[in-house]
Amino acid sequence: MLVVRAVINGRSFYIFETQRKKVRQGKEYGEESSYGLLMEISNHSLALKEISNVCDKIRFCSGKFRALEDLGLTHCWIFRHITRKGVFYANATLRRAFARMNVELKRGEPDPSAKAFSG
């Protein structure tokens, strides 16, 4: 499980991704269709609790975030990865997911003043 925290305009978002599996498609292998989970959690202690909850429950759902819809998660969006002809469009996938949370991610150069990592 990969969990990424992104702080955008003072709002804290958490992106959850599971490892994708290769599946046989005819004579070749490709990736199974997959989803990600985007959550907004402003309180750090609540974030730790929700991250633990998602990680605990997802293992009983074969890594399928759609199966978590009944957990009562709030301020979240389950998004499908955009893939066409075997190409994964990460930029478009994330922009669409954040748009559902009323956040516009613009294309362009990275902000040189932004911190790359804060532990």
Buried (B, 14 or more C-beta within 10 A) or exposed (E): EEBEEBEEEEBBBBBBBBEBEEEEEEEEEEBEEBBBBBBBBEEEEEBEEBBEBBEEBBEEEEBEBEBBEEBEBEEBBBBBBBBEEEEBEEEEBBBBBBEEBEBEBEEEEEEEEEEEEEE
